[in-house]
Amino acid sequence: MDFMRRLQSESPILFLVVLFVGIFLAFQLLIFVAELVLGPFGLPGWAPLALVLVGLVVVARRQNQR
């Protein structure tokens, strides 16, 4: 955590690039796992994306209530 804080203060552009790439890769991993779980059910192609987005909304609402 100290590394990220130091990177943010010393090189904010690099910090934003690392943050963007990390979020992008995590989202792609979530989509891949959702596709693996929902694949055998024969659902439409947008179902994994919908599942991931609903999950993110649920997490955000729970954190907002605290």
N, CA, C and O atoms as a GROMACS GRO file, in nm:
protein
  264
    1MET      N    1   0.082  -0.118   0.000
    1MET     CA    2   0.000   0.000   0.000
    1MET      C    3   0.087   0.126   0.000
    1MET      O    4   0.054   0.225  -0.064
    2ASP      N    5   0.198   0.121   0.072
    2ASP     CA    6   0.287   0.236   0.072
    2ASP      C    7   0.344   0.262  -0.067
    2ASP      O    8   0.366   0.377  -0.106
    3PHE      N    9   0.369   0.153  -0.141
    3PHE     CA   10   0.421   0.169  -0.277
    3PHE      C   11   0.324   0.248  -0.364
    3PHE      O   12   0.365   0.337  -0.438
    4MET      N   13   0.195   0.216  -0.355
    4MET     CA   14   0.096   0.285  -0.436
    4MET      C   15   0.082   0.432  -0.395
    4MET      O   16   0.067   0.519  -0.481
    5ARG      N   17   0.086   0.458  -0.267
    5ARG     CA   18   0.079   0.598  -0.220
    5ARG      C   19   0.200   0.678  -0.266
    5ARG      O   20   0.188   0.794  -0.307
    6ARG      N   21   0.317   0.615  -0.258
    6ARG     CA   22   0.438   0.683  -0.303
    6ARG      C   23   0.434   0.706  -0.454
    6ARG      O   24   0.473   0.812  -0.502
    7LEU      N   25   0.387   0.605  -0.528
    7LEU     CA   26   0.374   0.619  -0.672
    7LEU      C   27   0.275   0.729  -0.707
    7LEU      O   28   0.297   0.804  -0.802
    8GLN      N   29   0.166   0.739  -0.633
    8GLN     CA   30   0.065   0.842  -0.660
    8GLN      C   31   0.123   0.981  -0.639
    8GLN      O   32   0.092   1.073  -0.716
    9SER      N   33   0.203   0.998  -0.538
    9SER     CA   34   0.257   1.132  -0.512
    9SER      C   35   0.375   1.166  -0.603
    9SER      O   36   0.392   1.282  -0.641
   10GLU      N   37   0.457   1.066  -0.639
   10GLU     CA   38   0.575   1.094  -0.721
   10GLU      C   39   0.546   1.096  -0.871
   10GLU      O   40   0.604   1.176  -0.944
   11SER      N   41   0.455   1.010  -0.916
   11SER     CA   42   0.427   0.999  -1.059
   11SER      C   43   0.278   0.972  -1.080
   11SER      O   44   0.238   0.857  -1.099
   12PRO      N   45   0.196   1.076  -1.076
   12PRO     CA   46   0.052   1.055  -1.084
   12PRO      C   47   0.004   0.994  -1.216
   12PRO      O   48  -0.094   0.921  -1.217
   13ILE      N   49   0.072   1.024  -1.326
   13ILE     CA   50   0.031   0.967  -1.456
   13ILE      C   51   0.054   0.816  -1.456
   13ILE      O   52  -0.034   0.740  -1.498
   14LEU      N   53   0.170   0.773  -1.411
   14LEU     CA   54   0.198   0.630  -1.404
   14LEU      C   55   0.102   0.560  -1.308
   14LEU      O   56   0.058   0.448  -1.335
   15PHE      N   57   0.070   0.625  -1.198
   15PHE     CA   58  -0.026   0.570  -1.103
   15PHE      C   59  -0.162   0.548  -1.170
   15PHE      O   60  -0.223   0.443  -1.151
   16LEU      N   61  -0.209   0.646  -1.247
   16LEU     CA   62  -0.338   0.632  -1.314
   16LEU      C   63  -0.336   0.521  -1.419
   16LEU      O   64  -0.434   0.449  -1.434
   17VAL      N   65  -0.225   0.507  -1.489
   17VAL     CA   66  -0.213   0.400  -1.588
   17VAL      C   67  -0.216   0.264  -1.519
   17VAL      O   68  -0.286   0.173  -1.564
   18VAL      N   69  -0.141   0.248  -1.412
   18VAL     CA   70  -0.139   0.121  -1.338
   18VAL      C   71  -0.277   0.092  -1.281
   18VAL      O   72  -0.322  -0.023  -1.284
   19LEU      N   73  -0.343   0.193  -1.228
   19LEU     CA   74  -0.478   0.175  -1.173
   19LEU      C   75  -0.576   0.133  -1.281
   19LEU      O   76  -0.656   0.042  -1.260
   20PHE      N   77  -0.572   0.199  -1.397
   20PHE     CA   78  -0.662   0.166  -1.507
   20PHE      C   79  -0.639   0.023  -1.556
   20PHE      O   80  -0.735  -0.051  -1.577
   21VAL      N   81  -0.513  -0.015  -1.574
   21VAL     CA   82  -0.483  -0.151  -1.620
   21VAL      C   83  -0.527  -0.254  -1.518
   21VAL      O   84  -0.580  -0.359  -1.555
   22GLY      N   85  -0.507  -0.227  -1.391
   22GLY     CA   86  -0.549  -0.320  -1.286
   22GLY      C   87  -0.700  -0.338  -1.282
   22GLY      O   88  -0.749  -0.451  -1.271
   23ILE      N   89  -0.773  -0.229  -1.291
   23ILE     CA   90  -0.919  -0.238  -1.291
   23ILE      C   91  -0.968  -0.311  -1.415
   23ILE      O   92  -1.060  -0.392  -1.407
   24PHE      N   93  -0.908  -0.282  -1.531
   24PHE     CA   94  -0.946  -0.347  -1.656
   24PHE      C   95  -0.924  -0.498  -1.649
   24PHE      O   96  -1.011  -0.576  -1.688
   25LEU      N   97  -0.807  -0.540  -1.599
   25LEU     CA   98  -0.777  -0.682  -1.589
   25LEU      C   99  -0.868  -0.753  -1.489
   25LEU      O  100  -0.911  -0.865  -1.513
   26ALA      N  101  -0.897  -0.688  -1.378
   26ALA     CA  102  -0.987  -0.748  -1.279
   26ALA      C  103  -1.128  -0.765  -1.337
   26ALA      O  104  -1.192  -0.867  -1.313
   27PHE      N  105  -1.175  -0.666  -1.412
   27PHE     CA  106  -1.307  -0.675  -1.474
   27PHE      C  107  -1.310  -0.787  -1.578
   27PHE      O  108  -1.408  -0.862  -1.585
   28GLN      N  109  -1.205  -0.798  -1.658
   28GLN     CA  110  -1.198  -0.906  -1.756
   28GLN      C  111  -1.197  -1.043  -1.689
   28GLN      O  112  -1.259  -1.136  -1.739
   29LEU      N  113  -1.127  -1.056  -1.577
   29LEU     CA  114  -1.125  -1.181  -1.503
   29LEU      C  115  -1.263  -1.215  -1.448
   29LEU      O  116  -1.305  -1.331  -1.454
   30LEU      N  117  -1.334  -1.114  -1.396
   30LEU     CA  118  -1.470  -1.138  -1.347
   30LEU      C  119  -1.563  -1.183  -1.459
   30LEU      O  120  -1.644  -1.274  -1.440
   31ILE      N  121  -1.552  -1.122  -1.575
   31ILE     CA  122  -1.634  -1.161  -1.690
   31ILE      C  123  -1.601  -1.305  -1.732
   31ILE      O  124  -1.692  -1.382  -1.761
   32PHE      N  125  -1.473  -1.340  -1.734
   32PHE     CA  126  -1.433  -1.474  -1.772
   32PHE      C  127  -1.489  -1.578  -1.675
   32PHE      O  128  -1.540  -1.682  -1.719
   33VAL      N  129  -1.481  -1.552  -1.546
   33VAL     CA  130  -1.533  -1.646  -1.447
   33VAL      C  131  -1.685  -1.657  -1.460
   33VAL      O  132  -1.740  -1.767  -1.450
   34ALA      N  133  -1.753  -1.545  -1.482
   34ALA     CA  134  -1.898  -1.549  -1.500
   34ALA      C  135  -1.936  -1.629  -1.625
   34ALA      O  136  -2.035  -1.702  -1.624
   35GLU      N  137  -1.857  -1.616  -1.732
   35GLU     CA  138  -1.883  -1.695  -1.853
   35GLU      C  139  -1.864  -1.844  -1.826
   35GLU      O  140  -1.941  -1.926  -1.877
   36LEU      N  141  -1.764  -1.879  -1.747
   36LEU     CA  142  -1.744  -2.019  -1.713
   36LEU      C  143  -1.860  -2.075  -1.631
   36LEU      O  144  -1.902  -2.189  -1.652
   37VAL      N  145  -1.911  -1.995  -1.539
   37VAL     CA  146  -2.019  -2.041  -1.453
   37VAL      C  147  -2.151  -2.048  -1.531
   37VAL      O  148  -2.225  -2.145  -1.516
   38LEU      N  149  -2.180  -1.948  -1.613
   38LEU     CA  150  -2.308  -1.941  -1.682
   38LEU      C  151  -2.308  -2.011  -1.818
   38LEU      O  152  -2.415  -2.027  -1.877
   39GLY      N  153  -2.194  -2.053  -1.867
   39GLY     CA  154  -2.184  -2.114  -1.999
   39GLY      C  155  -2.274  -2.235  -2.020
   39GLY      O  156  -2.344  -2.240  -2.121
   40PRO      N  157  -2.275  -2.331  -1.930
   40PRO     CA  158  -2.355  -2.452  -1.953
   40PRO      C  159  -2.507  -2.428  -1.952
   40PRO      O  160  -2.582  -2.516  -1.994
   41PHE      N  161  -2.553  -2.314  -1.908
   41PHE     CA  162  -2.697  -2.289  -1.898
   41PHE      C  163  -2.757  -2.237  -2.029
   41PHE      O  164  -2.879  -2.224  -2.038
   42GLY      N  165  -2.675  -2.206  -2.128
   42GLY     CA  166  -2.724  -2.161  -2.257
   42GLY      C  167  -2.790  -2.024  -2.254
   42GLY      O  168  -2.883  -1.998  -2.331
   43LEU      N  169  -2.743  -1.938  -2.168
   43LEU     CA  170  -2.797  -1.802  -2.158
   43LEU      C  171  -2.738  -1.714  -2.268
   43LEU      O  172  -2.636  -1.750  -2.327
   44PRO      N  173  -2.801  -1.599  -2.296
   44PRO     CA  174  -2.746  -1.510  -2.400
   44PRO      C  175  -2.608  -1.456  -2.362
   44PRO      O  176  -2.566  -1.465  -2.247
   45GLY      N  177  -2.539  -1.401  -2.460
   45GLY     CA  178  -2.403  -1.354  -2.441
   45GLY      C  179  -2.388  -1.239  -2.343
   45GLY      O  180  -2.280  -1.220  -2.287
   46TRP      N  181  -2.494  -1.162  -2.322
   46TRP     CA  182  -2.484  -1.047  -2.231
   46TRP      C  183  -2.509  -1.087  -2.085
   46TRP      O  184  -2.494  -1.004  -1.996
   47ALA      N  185  -2.545  -1.211  -2.059
   47ALA     CA  186  -2.576  -1.255  -1.922
   47ALA      C  187  -2.456  -1.245  -1.827
   47ALA      O  188  -2.473  -1.199  -1.714
   48PRO      N  189  -2.335  -1.285  -1.868
   48PRO     CA  190  -2.222  -1.269  -1.775
   48PRO      C  191  -2.195  -1.123  -1.739
   48PRO      O  192  -2.164  -1.092  -1.623
   49LEU      N  193  -2.207  -1.034  -1.837
   49LEU     CA  194  -2.187  -0.892  -1.808
   49LEU      C  195  -2.292  -0.841  -1.711
   49LEU      O  196  -2.261  -0.766  -1.618
   50ALA      N  197  -2.415  -0.882  -1.731
   50ALA     CA  198  -2.524  -0.841  -1.641
   50ALA      C  199  -2.499  -0.894  -1.500
   50ALA      O  200  -2.521  -0.823  -1.402
   51LEU      N  201  -2.454  -1.018  -1.490
   51LEU     CA  202  -2.426  -1.077  -1.358
   51LEU      C  203  -2.316  -0.999  -1.286
   51LEU      O  204  -2.329  -0.970  -1.167
   52VAL      N  205  -2.209  -0.966  -1.357
   52VAL     CA  206  -2.099  -0.892  -1.295
   52VAL      C  207  -2.145  -0.753  -1.252
   52VAL      O  208  -2.112  -0.708  -1.142
   53LEU      N  209  -2.220  -0.684  -1.337
   53LEU     CA  210  -2.268  -0.550  -1.303
   53LEU      C  211  -2.363  -0.552  -1.184
   53LEU      O  212  -2.355  -0.466  -1.097
   54VAL      N  213  -2.453  -0.650  -1.179
   54VAL     CA  214  -2.544  -0.662  -1.065
   54VAL      C  215  -2.464  -0.689  -0.938
   54VAL      O  216  -2.494  -0.633  -0.833
   55GLY      N  217  -2.364  -0.775  -0.948
   55GLY     CA  218  -2.279  -0.802  -0.831
   55GLY      C  219  -2.206  -0.677  -0.783
   55GLY      O  220  -2.196  -0.655  -0.662
   56LEU      N  221  -2.156  -0.597  -0.875
   56LEU     CA  222  -2.087  -0.473  -0.836
   56LEU      C  223  -2.184  -0.373  -0.772
   56LEU      O  224  -2.147  -0.303  -0.678
   57VAL      N  225  -2.307  -0.367  -0.822
   57VAL     CA  226  -2.407  -0.278  -0.763
   57VAL      C  227  -2.442  -0.323  -0.622
   57VAL      O  228  -2.455  -0.240  -0.532
   58VAL      N  229  -2.456  -0.454  -0.601
   58VAL     CA  230  -2.487  -0.506  -0.467
   58VAL      C  231  -2.375  -0.472  -0.370
   58VAL      O  232  -2.401  -0.430  -0.257
   59VAL      N  233  -2.251  -0.490  -0.411
   59VAL     CA  234  -2.137  -0.459  -0.324
   59VAL      C  235  -2.134  -0.310  -0.292
   59VAL      O  236  -2.111  -0.272  -0.177
   60ALA      N  237  -2.157  -0.226  -0.392
   60ALA     CA  238  -2.156  -0.080  -0.370
   60ALA      C  239  -2.267  -0.039  -0.275
   60ALA      O  240  -2.245   0.046  -0.188
   61ARG      N  241  -2.386  -0.098  -0.289
   61ARG     CA  242  -2.496  -0.061  -0.199
   61ARG      C  243  -2.468  -0.104  -0.056
   61ARG      O  244  -2.500  -0.031   0.038
   62ARG      N  245  -2.410  -0.221  -0.040
   62ARG     CA  246  -2.377  -0.268   0.095
   62ARG      C  247  -2.272  -0.178   0.161
   62ARG      O  248  -2.280  -0.150   0.280
   63GLN      N  249  -2.174  -0.135   0.083
   63GLN     CA  250  -2.073  -0.045   0.140
   63GLN      C  251  -2.129   0.092   0.170
   63GLN      O  252  -2.083   0.159   0.262
   64ASN      N  253  -2.228   0.134   0.094
   64ASN     CA  254  -2.290   0.265   0.115
   64ASN      C  255  -2.376   0.265   0.240
   64ASN      O  256  -2.391   0.370   0.303
   65GLN      N  257  -2.433   0.152   0.278
   65GLN     CA  258  -2.519   0.143   0.394
   65GLN      C  259  -2.441   0.145   0.524
   65GLN      O  260  -2.497   0.175   0.629
   66ARG      N  261  -2.313   0.113   0.519
   66ARG     CA  262  -2.233   0.109   0.643
   66ARG      C  263  -2.193   0.244   0.689
   66ARG      O  264  -2.125   0.257   0.791
   0.00000   0.00000   0.00000
